[in-house]
């Protein structure tokens, strides 16, 4: 049992580490019992540095830095946050295990009780994320994801720009309901197969050049990676940063962000950004001389033919997927009056349980999802989110949040739209150097405290920060999506910087405009009132 747990923890950690250190993904993804860690020393150089640097930063902040006006417990939370951030970034321990440190140490260092800290790991939004992953795993198991992707791609035509558009839209749509990382991991094999086939067809048509193939290759890879990042920001479950925003809005403000309301706000933003991205990608970044391939669409149709008719299991998963999306979208408009107390987490859990209850026809004696699916759940990510929320209890349980907000009072007399711009920019820039989940976990309590200190509604500023952290396009470390497309070896960091910086600028502009003008109307709040 202990050996199985160890293999599970380190297997999950190494897969995550492959993403953030830009290594090729392991192709074998068996059960925890089948996983064999690579032969290596106990700590890499960066891990050992992190192992020492984390506690050193804690001691420095705790006992040496002059932090006038901050109480002892507040200083302890700040010191512990630095320790935790360093271990998250340099991975001194598996990410999920590092995320359990607040449970072990915060009750000792601060007045926050252990029950309060522990409750963060059972936050309802963690189970919302869990339900979303159950649906994703069911789609993957029965190949529904590929059928959806190929259907969308086949609808956009036989031109090369149409294929690029198809991949961006397919990945973006799936990322709205499934995590960015899971969606992109599913789409990359389809994309690389089409890249190879298109290169072959260009040679048959006599229009192939290395330059044209290179442009098409990079366009497809960016369409998958950036398309997934953009699409995922449209829903609460599409990216962890949105989930953390919703959870902290509940924790810090006592405000529940309904799934449908967030979609009404974020979906138009992502549509506009997607249009800008596709036009930039096909007209400016990688304009192609070859416009169409005579057999380009045939490849997609051939693959759809190979899949055959939709199986019973695919239909069941699709029905549950549609049911879940419908309930999420209509909960606040229809169901809250009929079923008092219903929430998005309940809907996700009902859908997940149905997947584990309904029998399969094609695999006798099994169900749509089996117990071994639990081993494939992203427990490390869920613990990471829980650890961030646990850390947030320290911000609110001491004077740290108020103190940090006070340090930002230089912005007190600035226009609100400028504060929103700075918040979005801060989220984007910080997430280029650290995982976006850690970024929003650290920044959201600070921006909430800033808003309270200057007597404005915290939600717009928090939303700008979270959306900014979700739109990281310039470096592989920014999001798992970026790391995954970089790991294909088909694009370079220079490619990402050159193409990502323009998309980042467009994202910041759209965030500011939508948060300032659209969010208050959709959410029914007064942005100028705390």
C-alpha positions in Angstrom: 0.0 0.0 0.0 2.8 2.4 0.9 4.7 1.5 -2.2 1.6 2.1 -4.3 1.1 5.5 -2.7 4.7 6.4 -3.3 4.6 5.4 -6.9 1.3 7.4 -7.4 2.7 10.6 -5.8 6.0 10.5 -7.6 4.5 9.4 -10.9 2.1 12.3 -10.8 4.9 14.7 -9.8 7.2 13.5 -12.5 4.5 14.0 -15.2 3.9 17.5 -13.9 7.7 18.1 -13.8 8.0 17.0 -17.4 5.5 19.7 -18.3 7.2 22.5 -16.4 10.7 21.5 -17.2 9.8 21.2 -20.9 10.7 17.5 -21.3 9.0 15.2 -23.7 5.9 13.7 -22.2 6.1 10.1 -21.2 4.1 8.0 -23.6 3.4 5.2 -21.2 0.7 6.1 -18.8 -0.1 3.0 -16.9 -1.4 2.4 -13.4 0.6 3.6 -10.4 1.8 0.0 -9.9 3.3 0.1 -13.5 5.1 3.4 -13.0 8.8 3.2 -12.6 10.6 6.5 -11.8 13.7 7.4 -13.8 17.0 6.6 -12.1 18.2 9.9 -10.5 19.6 11.3 -7.4 17.4 12.2 -4.5 17.4 15.9 -5.5 18.3 17.8 -8.6 20.3 20.9 -8.3 17.3 23.2 -8.5 15.4 21.0 -6.1 18.2 21.2 -3.6 18.5 24.9 -3.9 14.7 25.2 -3.3 15.0 22.8 -0.3 17.4 25.2 1.3 16.1 28.5 0.0 12.5 28.0 1.1 13.2 27.7 4.9 16.0 30.4 4.5 13.4 32.8 3.1 11.0 32.0 5.9 13.7 32.7 8.6 14.8 35.9 6.8 11.2 37.3 6.6 10.3 36.1 10.0 13.3 37.5 12.0 15.3 39.9 9.8 13.2 42.0 7.4 11.9 45.3 8.8 8.1 45.1 8.2 6.7 48.0 10.2 3.1 47.7 11.2 2.8 43.9 10.5 2.0 41.7 13.5 3.8 38.5 14.4 1.2 36.2 13.0 0.9 38.3 9.8 4.7 38.1 9.4 4.6 34.4 9.9 2.0 34.0 7.1 4.1 36.1 4.7 7.2 34.2 5.6 5.4 30.9 5.1 3.9 32.1 1.7 7.5 32.8 0.5 8.6 29.3 1.6 5.6 27.7 -0.1 6.1 29.7 -3.3 9.8 28.7 -3.5 9.0 25.0 -3.0 6.2 25.2 -5.6 8.4 26.8 -8.2 11.6 24.8 -7.6 9.7 21.6 -6.7 11.7 20.6 -3.6 8.9 18.1 -3.0 6.1 16.8 -5.2 3.7 19.7 -5.9 0.8 18.1 -4.2 2.7 17.2 -1.1 4.2 20.7 -0.8 0.6 21.9 -0.9 -0.1 20.1 2.3 2.4 22.2 4.2 -0.2 24.7 5.3 -2.1 21.9 7.0 1.0 20.9 8.9 2.4 24.3 9.9 -0.1 27.1 9.7 -2.0 26.2 12.9 1.3 26.3 14.7 2.5 29.6 13.3 -0.7 31.5 13.2 -4.0 31.9 15.1 -5.8 30.1 12.2 -7.2 26.8 13.5 -6.4 23.5 11.9 -10.1 22.8 11.1 -10.2 26.1 9.1 -7.1 25.2 7.2 -8.2 21.7 6.5 -11.6 22.8 5.2 -9.8 24.6 2.3 -8.9 21.2 0.9 -12.5 20.3 0.8 -13.7 23.5 -0.9 -16.7 22.8 -3.1 -14.9 24.2 -6.2 -12.2 21.5 -5.8 -15.0 18.9 -6.3 -16.3 20.9 -9.2 -12.9 20.5 -10.8 -13.0 16.8 -9.9 -16.3 16.4 -11.7 -14.9 18.1 -14.8 -12.0 15.8 -14.9 -14.3 12.8 -14.6 -16.1 13.9 -17.7 -12.8 14.6 -19.5 -11.5 11.1 -18.6 -14.8 9.5 -19.9 -14.4 11.5 -23.2 -10.9 10.3 -23.5 -11.6 6.7 -22.7 -14.4 6.4 -25.4 -12.8 8.7 -28.0 -15.6 11.2 -27.9 -13.1 14.1 -27.7 -11.6 13.0 -31.0 -15.0 12.8 -32.7 -15.9 16.3 -31.5 -12.6 17.7 -32.7 -12.8 16.1 -36.1 -16.4 17.2 -36.6 -15.5 20.8 -35.9 -12.4 20.7 -38.1 -14.3 19.1 -41.0 -16.9 21.9 -40.9 -14.4 24.6 -41.6 -13.4 23.6 -45.1 -10.4 22.1 -46.9 -8.1 25.2 -46.9 -5.0 25.2 -44.7 -6.3 28.3 -42.9 -9.5 26.4 -42.4 -7.6 23.6 -40.7 -5.8 26.1 -38.5 -9.1 27.7 -37.6 -10.6 24.3 -37.0 -7.9 23.3 -34.5 -8.2 26.6 -32.7 -12.0 26.4 -32.4 -12.0 22.7 -31.5 -9.4 23.1 -28.8 -11.0 26.2 -27.5 -14.4 24.6 -27.3 -13.2 21.5 -25.5 -11.1 23.7 -23.1 -14.2 25.5 -22.0 -15.4 22.2 -20.4 -12.3 20.2 -19.8 -9.0 21.5 -18.3 -6.6 23.2 -20.8 -3.9 20.7 -20.1 -6.1 17.7 -20.6 -7.6 19.1 -23.8 -4.2 20.0 -25.3 -2.7 16.6 -24.4 -5.6 15.1 -26.4 -5.3 17.4 -29.4 -1.6 17.4 -29.9 -1.5 13.8 -31.4 -4.3 14.7 -33.8 -2.5 17.9 -34.8 0.9 16.2 -35.4 -0.8 13.5 -37.5 -2.5 16.2 -39.7 0.8 18.1 -40.0 2.5 15.0 -41.3 -0.3 14.2 -43.7 -0.5 17.8 -45.0 3.2 17.8 -45.7 2.8 14.6 -47.7 -0.2 16.0 -49.6 1.7 19.2 -50.4 4.5 17.1 -52.0 2.0 15.2 -54.0 0.5 18.5 -55.3 4.0 19.8 -56.1 3.6 22.8 -53.8 5.8 21.7 -50.9 8.6 23.9 -49.5 10.3 23.7 -46.2 9.2 27.2 -45.4 5.5 26.5 -46.1 5.6 23.3 -44.1 7.3 25.1 -41.2 4.7 27.9 -41.2 1.8 25.3 -41.2 3.4 23.3 -38.5 3.9 26.2 -36.2 0.4 27.6 -37.0 -1.2 24.3 -36.0 0.8 24.0 -32.8 0.0 27.5 -31.7 -3.6 27.1 -32.7 -3.8 24.1 -30.3 -1.9 25.7 -27.4 -3.1 29.3 -27.5 -6.6 28.3 -28.7 -6.9 26.1 -25.6 -5.7 28.8 -23.3 -8.2 31.3 -24.7 -11.1 28.9 -24.7 -10.4 27.7 -21.2 -10.8 31.2 -19.8 -14.5 31.3 -20.9 -15.7 29.1 -18.1 -15.1 28.6 -14.4 -13.9 25.0 -14.9 -11.8 25.6 -18.0 -8.7 26.7 -16.1 -7.8 26.5 -12.4 -7.2 30.3 -12.2 -10.9 30.9 -12.7 -11.8 28.3 -10.1 -9.5 30.0 -7.6 -11.1 33.3 -8.4 -14.5 31.9 -7.7 -13.3 30.2 -4.5 -11.6 33.3 -3.2 -14.5 35.5 -4.1 -16.6 33.3 -1.8 -13.9 33.0 0.9 -12.9 36.7 1.0 -16.0 38.5 -0.2 -18.8 36.1 0.6 -19.9 36.3 -3.1 -20.7 33.3 -5.2 -19.8 33.5 -8.8 -22.5 31.5 -10.7 -21.2 29.4 -13.6 -23.7 30.9 -16.1 -23.0 34.5 -15.1 -19.3 34.1 -15.5 -19.8 32.5 -18.9 -21.9 35.5 -20.0 -19.1 37.8 -19.0 -16.1 35.8 -20.2 -17.3 34.1 -23.4 -17.6 37.3 -25.5 -14.1 38.3 -24.3 -12.6 35.0 -25.4 -14.5 35.1 -28.7 -13.0 38.5 -29.6 -9.5 37.4 -28.5 -9.9 34.2 -30.5 -10.7 36.2 -33.6 -7.7 38.5 -33.1 -5.5 35.5 -32.5 -6.6 33.6 -35.6 -6.3 36.7 -37.8 -2.8 37.4 -36.4 -1.7 33.8 -36.8 -2.8 33.3 -40.4 -2.4 36.8 -41.8 0.6 38.3 -40.0 2.6 35.7 -38.1 2.6 32.8 -40.6 0.9 33.9 -43.9 1.1 31.0 -46.3 1.4 31.0 -50.1 -0.3 27.6 -50.3 -4.0 28.1 -49.6 -5.6 24.7 -50.2 -4.7 21.1 -50.4 -6.8 19.0 -52.7 -7.0 16.1 -50.3 -6.6 18.0 -47.0 -10.2 17.4 -45.9 -10.1 13.8 -47.0 -7.7 13.0 -44.2 -10.1 14.3 -41.5 -13.0 12.4 -43.2 -10.9 9.2 -43.3 -10.2 9.4 -39.6 -13.9 10.0 -38.9 -14.7 6.9 -41.0 -12.2 4.9 -39.0 -13.9 5.9 -35.8 -17.2 4.5 -37.3 -20.6 5.2 -35.9 -20.8 6.6 -32.4 -20.8 3.8 -29.8 -23.4 3.4 -27.0 -20.7 4.6 -24.6 -20.0 7.7 -26.6 -23.6 8.6 -26.7 -23.9 8.2 -22.9 -20.9 10.4 -22.3 -22.2 13.0 -24.8 -25.6 13.0 -23.1 -24.1 13.5 -19.7 -21.8 16.2 -21.1 -24.8 18.0 -22.6 -26.8 17.5 -19.4 -24.0 19.0 -17.3 -23.4 22.0 -19.5 -27.2 22.7 -19.7 -27.6 22.5 -15.9 -24.6 24.8 -15.4 -25.8 27.3 -17.9 -29.4 27.4 -16.6 -28.9 26.9 -12.9 -29.3 30.5 -11.8 -32.1 31.2 -14.3 -34.3 28.0 -13.8 -33.2 25.5 -11.2 -32.5 27.6 -8.1 -36.2 28.3 -7.6 -37.1 24.6 -8.3 -34.3 23.0 -6.3 -33.2 25.2 -3.4 -29.6 24.9 -2.6 -28.5 23.5 -5.9 -25.0 24.6 -7.0 -22.4 23.8 -9.7 -20.5 21.4 -7.6 -23.7 19.3 -7.0 -24.3 19.1 -10.7 -20.7 18.0 -11.4 -20.8 15.3 -8.8 -24.1 14.0 -10.0 -22.7 13.7 -13.5 -19.5 12.1 -12.3 -21.5 9.5 -10.3 -23.6 8.7 -13.3 -20.5 7.9 -15.3 -19.5 5.4 -12.5 -23.0 3.9 -12.3 -24.1 3.4 -16.0 -23.0 0.0 -17.4 -21.0 -0.4 -20.6 -22.3 -2.5 -23.5 -19.2 -3.0 -25.5 -17.0 -4.0 -22.6 -19.1 -6.5 -20.6 -19.0 -6.4 -16.9 -17.7 -2.8 -16.8 -19.2 0.6 -16.5 -18.6 3.9 -18.4 -15.9 4.7 -15.8 -14.3 2.2 -13.5 -12.6 2.5 -10.2 -9.1 2.6 -11.8 -10.1 6.0 -13.2 -9.5 7.5 -9.8 -5.8 6.8 -10.2 -5.8 9.1 -13.3 -7.4 12.0 -11.5 -5.1 15.0 -11.1 -4.7 14.8 -7.4 -1.6 16.9 -7.4 -3.4 19.7 -9.1 -6.3 19.4 -6.7 -4.0 19.5 -3.7 -2.2 22.5 -5.2 -5.5 24.4 -5.4 -6.4 23.3 -1.9 -3.0 24.4 -0.6 -3.4 27.8 -2.2 -6.8 28.2 -0.6 -5.4 27.1 2.8 -2.7 29.8 2.4 -5.5 32.3 1.7 -7.0 31.5 5.2 -3.8 32.9 6.7 -4.1 36.1 4.8 -7.7 36.6 6.0 -7.0 35.2 9.5 -4.3 37.7 10.3 -3.6 41.4 9.4 -1.4 40.4 6.4 -4.0 41.1 3.7 -4.8 44.6 5.2 -1.1 45.3 5.6 -0.2 44.4 2.0 -3.1 46.4 0.7 -1.8 49.3 2.7 1.6 49.0 1.0 -0.1 49.5 -2.3 -1.8 52.7 -1.3 0.4 54.6 -3.7 -2.4 53.7 -6.2 -5.1 55.2 -3.9 -5.6 58.2 -6.1 -5.2 56.5 -9.4 -8.3 56.0 -11.6 -10.0 52.6 -11.2 -9.3 51.7 -14.8 -5.6 52.2 -14.2 -5.7 49.9 -11.1 -7.5 47.3 -13.2 -4.8 47.6 -15.9 -2.0 47.2 -13.3 -3.7 44.2 -11.8 -4.1 42.4 -15.1 -0.6 43.2 -16.1 0.8 42.0 -12.8 -1.1 38.7 -13.2 0.3 38.2 -16.7 3.9 39.2 -15.9 4.1 37.1 -12.7 2.7 34.0 -14.3 5.4 34.1 -16.9 7.8 33.1 -14.1 5.6 30.9 -11.9 2.7 28.5 -12.3 -0.5 30.5 -12.8 -2.3 28.7 -10.0 0.4 29.9 -7.5 0.3 33.4 -9.0 -3.4 33.9 -8.5 -3.3 32.3 -5.1 -0.7 34.8 -3.9 -2.1 37.9 -5.7 -5.8 37.6 -5.2 -5.8 38.3 -1.4 -3.5 41.2 -2.0 -5.7 42.8 -4.7 -8.8 42.2 -2.6 -7.1 44.0 0.3 -6.1 46.9 -2.1 -9.6 47.3 -3.3 -11.0 47.4 0.2 -8.3 49.9 1.3 -9.3 52.3 -1.5 -13.0 51.6 -0.9 -13.9 50.1 -4.3 -15.5 46.7 -5.1 -12.8 44.0 -5.0 -14.4 41.7 -7.6 -13.4 43.6 -10.7 -9.7 44.0 -9.6 -9.6 40.3 -8.6 -11.1 39.2 -11.9 -8.6 41.3 -13.9 -5.8 39.6 -11.9 -7.1 36.1 -12.4 -7.9 36.6 -16.1 -4.4 38.1 -16.6 -2.8 35.1 -15.0 -4.8 32.8 -17.3 -3.6 34.5 -20.4 0.1 33.6 -20.4 1.4 33.3 -23.9 5.1 34.3 -23.8 7.0 31.6 -22.0 6.6 27.8 -21.5 6.5 28.1 -17.7 3.5 30.4 -17.8 0.9 27.6 -18.2 0.9 23.9 -18.7 -0.6 24.6 -22.2 2.5 26.5 -23.2 4.8 23.9 -21.8 2.9 21.1 -23.7 3.2 22.8 -27.1 6.9 23.7 -26.4 7.5 20.0 -25.5 6.5 19.0 -29.1 9.9 20.4 -30.3 8.2 22.2 -33.2 8.4 25.7 -31.7 11.1 27.6 -29.9 11.0 30.0 -26.9 11.9 32.8 -29.3 8.8 31.8 -31.4 6.6 32.0 -28.2 8.1 35.3 -27.2 7.7 37.0 -30.6 4.2 35.7 -31.2 3.0 35.7 -27.6 3.8 39.3 -26.7 1.3 40.7 -29.3 -1.4 38.4 -28.1 -0.6 39.3 -24.5 -1.0 43.0 -25.3 -4.4 42.3 -26.9 -5.4 40.2 -23.9 -4.5 43.0 -21.4 -6.5 45.6 -23.4 -9.6 43.3 -23.6 -9.4 42.4 -19.9 -9.4 46.1 -18.9 -12.3 47.0 -21.2 -14.4 44.0 -20.2 -13.7 44.2 -16.5 -14.4 47.9 -16.4 -17.4 48.2 -18.6 -19.0 44.7 -18.9 -18.4 42.9 -15.6 -20.4 45.3 -13.4 -23.4 45.1 -15.8 -23.3 41.3 -16.0 -22.7 40.7 -12.3 -25.0 43.5 -11.2 -22.5 45.2 -9.0 -21.3 48.8 -8.4 -17.6 48.8 -9.2 -17.1 52.0 -7.3 -18.6 50.7 -4.1 -16.9 48.3 -1.6 
